[in-house]
Amino acid sequence: MSTIVVSKLSTRGQLNGILFVALFAAAVTRLASMPAIAGLGVSPLIVGIVAGAIYGNALRHGMPESWAAGVNFSARKLLRIAVAFFGLRVSLQEIAQVGLAGVAESVLIVVSTLAIGTWAGMKLMKLDRDTALLTAAGSAICGAAAVLAFESTLQSKPHKSAMAVGSVVLFGTLSMFLYPLAMHAGWLHLDTLGAGLFFGGTIHEVAQVVGAASNVSPEATHIATIVKMTRVMLLVPVLLAIGFWINRSRASATGAQKGKLAVPWFALGFLALVIVNSLHILPEAATSTLNTLDTFALTMAMTALGMETRFSQIREAGPRALATGAILYAWLIGGGLAITYGVQHLFG
């Protein structure tokens, strides 16, 4: 009898924790929609992890311990579901619109940035593998959403995700102002296609891409958005490759035979929903509603990760993680320009 009572109390505590995170995320969404914040291209996901971290460090003792299970559910299981539904934002038809140029730009940027970020983080900055990979993923693929996806695959600590998101916030926001300024000042010699490739291929967040490219032209914005979503599409093969690499690394470290490859199911769900979106199975209104709900679920996950983050852990590796992000940002500008010129020469 007592076991049943404890189980019910545990379930109630978890539900209360999930509800608390949901209410917190609703407030965060409202805050992110304010003109001063929305104008900077800062998504609710980023506001969520910052607000959650402030609460988690300053007021965490005010939350009942039984609610912690609900916070953990939001930061883990809900996160995986939300990343899968992110696939409804991508369609194969849109990717085909920019052709080989957009695909080549995306693949070269993602692969090179992940490789440079992992090397620079681990070898130069002496970061642990997870922090280096999370920082590289946020710069290479799709900002905070990529950090979330990698965090789930790596099963890393929340403070490592917070450091990676900090890099996305700083350098992605800087791009929103620097890129259009460089275009209008004549520092970047790019036509409409080139601007779309460069903006979409090298800026961190989707909202930041749109915000920066909209200061150039509607055509450049359209191309940049498609290139950006092509980078998002690469999340699936990259996660599968990372899973294979981690599996081999663990086997080598333990001296045991390679275990069964842990395929991240949410990555396959992401791919399945890309196909669903490409086939136009769902009405446009339903897709729009699901995307809105998905953004809210991702905001909940980010908020929960923030609540589990401790500033003392961030201080230990924060400067080194930020330095890794700076190295990657320099690569995205210099290397990204070289890749853009090369891709245009070959496919433009």
C-alpha positions as CSV (number, residue, x, y, z in Angstrom):
1,M,0.0,0.0,0.0
2,S,2.8,2.4,0.9
3,T,4.6,1.7,-2.4
4,I,1.5,2.7,-4.3
5,V,1.2,6.0,-2.3
6,V,4.9,6.8,-3.0
7,S,4.4,6.0,-6.7
8,K,1.4,8.3,-6.9
9,L,3.3,11.1,-5.1
10,S,6.2,10.6,-7.4
11,T,4.0,10.8,-10.5
12,R,2.2,13.9,-9.1
13,G,5.6,15.6,-8.4
14,Q,6.8,14.9,-11.9
15,L,3.6,16.3,-13.4
16,N,3.9,19.4,-11.2
17,G,7.5,19.8,-12.4
18,I,6.5,19.6,-16.1
19,L,3.6,22.1,-15.5
20,F,6.0,24.4,-13.8
21,V,8.5,24.3,-16.7
22,A,5.6,24.8,-19.1
23,L,4.4,27.9,-17.2
24,F,8.0,29.2,-17.1
25,A,8.4,28.6,-20.8
26,A,5.1,30.4,-21.5
27,A,6.5,33.5,-19.7
28,V,9.8,33.1,-21.6
29,T,7.9,33.0,-24.9
30,R,6.1,36.2,-24.0
31,L,9.4,37.8,-23.0
32,A,11.1,36.7,-26.3
33,S,8.2,38.3,-28.3
34,M,9.0,41.7,-27.0
35,P,10.3,44.0,-29.7
36,A,13.6,44.7,-28.0
37,I,14.4,41.0,-27.9
38,A,12.7,39.8,-31.0
39,G,14.5,42.6,-33.0
40,L,17.8,41.0,-32.1
41,G,16.8,37.7,-33.6
42,V,17.0,36.0,-30.2
43,S,14.8,32.9,-30.2
44,P,12.7,31.8,-27.2
45,L,15.0,28.8,-26.8
46,I,17.9,31.1,-26.0
47,V,15.9,33.3,-23.6
48,G,14.6,30.1,-22.0
49,I,18.1,28.7,-21.1
50,V,19.2,32.1,-19.8
51,A,16.1,32.6,-17.7
52,G,16.1,29.0,-16.5
53,A,19.8,29.2,-15.5
54,I,19.1,32.4,-13.5
55,Y,16.2,30.7,-11.7
56,G,18.1,27.5,-11.2
57,N,21.0,29.3,-9.5
58,A,19.2,32.0,-7.6
59,L,15.8,30.5,-6.6
60,R,16.2,26.7,-7.0
61,H,15.7,26.0,-3.3
62,G,12.1,27.4,-3.6
63,M,11.1,24.5,-5.9
64,P,10.0,21.2,-4.2
65,E,12.5,18.3,-4.7
66,S,9.7,16.1,-6.1
67,W,9.4,18.5,-9.1
68,A,13.0,17.7,-10.2
69,A,11.8,14.6,-12.1
70,G,9.5,16.8,-14.2
71,V,12.3,19.2,-15.0
72,N,14.5,16.3,-16.0
73,F,11.7,14.8,-18.2
74,S,11.4,18.2,-20.0
75,A,15.2,18.4,-20.5
76,R,15.6,14.8,-21.8
77,K,12.5,13.0,-23.1
78,L,10.5,16.0,-24.2
79,L,13.7,17.3,-25.9
80,R,14.0,14.3,-28.1
81,I,10.3,14.5,-29.2
82,A,10.7,18.2,-30.0
83,V,13.9,17.7,-32.0
84,A,12.1,15.1,-34.1
85,F,9.2,17.4,-34.9
86,F,11.7,20.1,-36.0
87,G,11.7,18.1,-39.3
88,L,8.4,19.6,-40.2
89,R,10.2,22.9,-40.9
90,V,12.3,21.4,-43.8
91,S,11.1,20.1,-47.2
92,L,13.1,18.4,-49.9
93,Q,11.5,20.7,-52.5
94,E,13.0,23.8,-50.8
95,I,16.4,22.2,-50.7
96,A,16.1,21.4,-54.4
97,Q,15.4,25.1,-55.2
98,V,19.0,26.1,-54.4
99,G,20.4,23.0,-56.2
100,L,23.9,21.7,-55.9
101,A,25.3,25.1,-54.8
102,G,23.2,25.2,-51.6
103,V,23.8,21.5,-50.8
104,A,27.6,21.8,-51.4
105,E,27.8,25.0,-49.3
106,S,25.9,23.4,-46.4
107,V,27.9,20.1,-46.5
108,L,31.3,21.8,-46.7
109,I,30.5,24.3,-43.9
110,V,29.0,21.7,-41.6
111,V,31.8,19.1,-42.0
112,S,34.6,21.6,-41.8
113,T,33.2,23.5,-38.8
114,L,32.6,20.3,-36.8
115,A,36.1,19.1,-37.5
116,I,37.8,22.5,-36.7
117,G,35.6,23.0,-33.6
118,T,36.3,19.5,-32.2
119,W,40.1,19.9,-32.9
120,A,40.3,23.4,-31.6
121,G,38.2,22.7,-28.5
122,M,40.0,19.5,-27.5
123,K,43.6,20.2,-28.6
124,L,44.0,24.0,-28.3
125,M,41.6,24.9,-25.6
126,K,41.8,21.6,-23.6
127,L,38.0,21.2,-23.4
128,D,36.4,17.8,-22.8
129,R,35.0,16.1,-25.8
130,D,31.3,16.9,-25.1
131,T,31.8,20.6,-24.6
132,A,33.9,20.8,-27.8
133,L,31.4,18.9,-29.8
134,L,28.4,20.9,-28.5
135,T,30.1,24.2,-29.3
136,A,31.0,23.0,-32.8
137,A,27.5,21.7,-33.4
138,G,25.9,25.0,-32.4
139,S,28.1,26.9,-34.9
140,A,28.0,24.3,-37.7
141,I,24.4,23.3,-38.0
142,C,21.5,25.2,-36.4
143,G,22.4,26.9,-33.2
144,A,20.6,26.0,-30.0
145,A,18.5,23.3,-31.7
146,A,21.7,21.5,-32.7
147,V,23.1,21.9,-29.2
148,L,19.9,20.2,-27.9
149,A,20.1,17.4,-30.3
150,F,23.8,16.7,-29.6
151,E,23.2,17.0,-25.8
152,S,20.7,14.3,-26.0
153,T,22.9,12.0,-28.1
154,L,26.0,12.6,-25.9
155,Q,24.0,12.6,-22.7
156,S,26.3,15.4,-21.5
157,K,25.9,17.7,-18.5
158,P,23.5,20.7,-18.7
159,H,26.2,23.3,-18.1
160,K,28.1,22.1,-21.2
161,S,25.0,22.9,-23.3
162,A,24.7,26.3,-21.6
163,M,28.3,27.2,-22.6
164,A,27.6,26.1,-26.2
165,V,24.4,28.2,-26.4
166,G,26.3,31.2,-25.0
167,S,28.6,31.0,-28.1
168,V,25.5,30.9,-30.4
169,V,24.0,33.9,-28.7
170,L,27.2,36.0,-28.9
171,F,28.5,35.3,-32.4
172,G,25.1,34.7,-34.0
173,T,23.8,38.1,-32.8
174,L,27.1,39.7,-33.9
175,S,26.5,38.3,-37.4
176,M,23.1,39.9,-37.6
177,F,24.7,43.3,-37.5
178,L,28.1,42.6,-39.0
179,Y,27.0,40.8,-42.2
180,P,24.5,43.4,-43.5
181,L,27.0,46.2,-42.6
182,A,29.8,44.5,-44.6
183,M,27.4,44.0,-47.6
184,H,26.3,47.7,-47.7
185,A,29.9,48.9,-47.1
186,G,31.1,47.0,-50.1
187,W,33.4,44.8,-48.0
188,L,31.8,41.6,-49.3
189,H,31.7,41.3,-53.1
190,L,28.7,39.0,-53.4
191,D,25.7,38.9,-55.7
192,T,22.3,37.9,-54.5
193,L,23.0,34.1,-54.8
194,G,26.4,34.6,-53.1
195,A,24.9,36.6,-50.2
196,G,22.2,33.9,-49.7
197,L,24.7,31.1,-49.7
198,F,27.1,33.0,-47.3
199,F,24.4,34.2,-44.9
200,G,22.5,30.8,-44.8
201,G,25.7,28.8,-44.7
202,T,27.5,30.6,-41.8
203,I,25.1,32.3,-39.4
204,H,24.1,30.2,-36.4
205,E,20.3,30.4,-35.8
206,V,17.5,30.3,-38.3
207,A,16.0,33.6,-36.9
208,Q,19.4,35.2,-37.1
209,V,19.8,34.2,-40.7
210,V,16.4,35.7,-41.6
211,G,17.1,38.9,-39.6
212,A,20.5,39.5,-41.3
213,A,19.5,38.6,-44.8
214,S,16.3,40.7,-44.7
215,N,18.6,43.7,-44.6
216,V,20.0,42.7,-48.0
217,S,17.0,41.7,-50.2
218,P,13.9,39.4,-50.3
219,E,15.7,37.2,-52.8
220,A,18.8,36.8,-50.7
221,T,16.5,36.1,-47.6
222,H,14.8,33.3,-49.5
223,I,18.0,31.7,-50.6
224,A,19.6,32.1,-47.2
225,T,16.7,30.5,-45.4
226,I,16.7,27.5,-47.8
227,V,20.5,27.0,-47.4
228,K,20.1,27.3,-43.6
229,M,17.4,24.6,-43.6
230,T,19.6,22.4,-45.7
231,R,22.2,22.7,-42.9
232,V,19.4,21.7,-40.5
233,M,18.7,18.6,-42.7
234,L,22.3,17.5,-42.2
235,L,21.6,17.0,-38.5
236,V,20.5,13.4,-39.2
237,P,23.6,12.0,-40.9
238,V,25.9,14.0,-38.5
239,L,24.1,12.5,-35.4
240,L,24.4,9.0,-36.9
241,A,28.1,9.6,-37.6
242,I,28.7,10.9,-34.1
243,G,26.9,8.0,-32.6
244,F,29.1,5.6,-34.6
245,W,32.3,7.5,-33.5
246,I,31.3,7.5,-29.8
247,N,30.5,3.7,-30.0
248,R,34.0,3.0,-31.4
249,S,35.6,5.3,-28.8
250,R,33.9,3.6,-25.9
251,A,34.9,0.2,-27.3
252,S,38.6,1.2,-27.7
253,A,38.6,2.7,-24.2
254,T,37.3,-0.4,-22.5
255,G,39.1,-2.9,-24.8
256,A,35.8,-4.6,-25.4
257,Q,34.1,-5.4,-28.7
258,K,32.1,-2.7,-30.4
259,G,28.7,-2.7,-28.9
260,K,25.4,-2.2,-30.7
261,L,25.2,1.2,-32.4
262,A,22.8,3.4,-30.5
263,V,20.8,5.1,-33.3
264,P,19.2,8.2,-32.0
265,W,15.5,7.5,-32.7
266,F,14.6,11.2,-32.7
267,A,17.0,11.7,-35.6
268,L,15.1,9.1,-37.6
269,G,11.9,10.8,-36.5
270,F,13.2,14.1,-37.8
271,L,13.9,12.5,-41.2
272,A,10.5,10.9,-41.3
273,L,8.8,14.2,-40.6
274,V,10.9,15.9,-43.3
275,I,9.5,13.4,-45.8
276,V,5.9,14.0,-44.4
277,N,6.4,17.7,-44.9
278,S,7.8,17.2,-48.4
279,L,4.8,15.0,-49.4
280,H,2.3,17.7,-48.1
281,I,0.3,15.1,-46.2
282,L,-0.6,17.5,-43.5
283,P,-2.7,20.7,-44.2
284,E,-0.7,23.9,-44.0
285,A,-2.6,25.1,-40.9
286,A,-1.8,21.8,-39.1
287,T,1.9,22.1,-39.9
288,S,2.0,25.7,-38.7
289,T,0.3,24.7,-35.5
290,L,2.7,21.8,-34.9
291,N,5.7,24.1,-35.6
292,T,4.4,26.5,-33.0
293,L,3.9,23.8,-30.4
294,D,7.3,22.4,-31.3
295,T,9.0,25.7,-30.6
296,F,7.2,25.8,-27.3
297,A,8.4,22.3,-26.5
298,L,12.0,23.2,-27.4
299,T,11.7,26.3,-25.2
300,M,10.5,24.1,-22.3
301,A,13.5,21.8,-22.9
302,M,16.0,24.7,-23.0
303,T,14.4,26.2,-19.9
304,A,14.7,22.9,-18.0
305,L,18.4,22.6,-19.1
306,G,18.9,26.1,-17.8
307,M,17.4,25.1,-14.4
308,E,19.8,22.2,-14.1
309,T,22.8,24.4,-15.0
310,R,25.1,25.7,-12.3
311,F,27.2,28.8,-12.9
312,S,30.1,27.4,-10.9
313,Q,30.5,24.6,-13.5
314,I,30.3,27.2,-16.4
315,R,33.1,29.3,-14.8
316,E,35.5,26.4,-14.9
317,A,35.5,26.1,-18.8
318,G,33.5,29.2,-19.9
319,P,36.4,31.3,-21.3
320,R,37.9,28.3,-23.1
321,A,34.5,27.4,-24.6
322,L,34.0,31.0,-25.7
323,A,37.5,31.0,-27.2
324,T,36.6,27.9,-29.2
325,G,33.4,29.7,-30.4
326,A,35.6,32.7,-31.5
327,I,37.9,30.4,-33.5
328,L,34.9,28.9,-35.2
329,Y,33.4,32.3,-35.9
330,A,36.6,33.4,-37.6
331,W,36.5,30.2,-39.7
332,L,32.8,30.8,-40.6
333,I,33.7,34.2,-41.9
334,G,37.0,33.5,-43.7
335,G,36.5,29.9,-44.6
336,G,32.8,30.5,-45.3
337,L,33.6,33.2,-47.8
338,A,36.2,31.0,-49.5
339,I,33.7,28.1,-49.7
340,T,31.0,30.5,-51.1
341,Y,33.3,31.8,-53.8
342,G,34.4,28.3,-54.7
343,V,30.8,26.9,-54.8
344,Q,29.6,29.8,-57.0
345,H,32.5,29.3,-59.4
346,L,31.6,25.6,-59.7
347,F,27.8,25.6,-59.6
348,G,26.7,29.3,-60.0
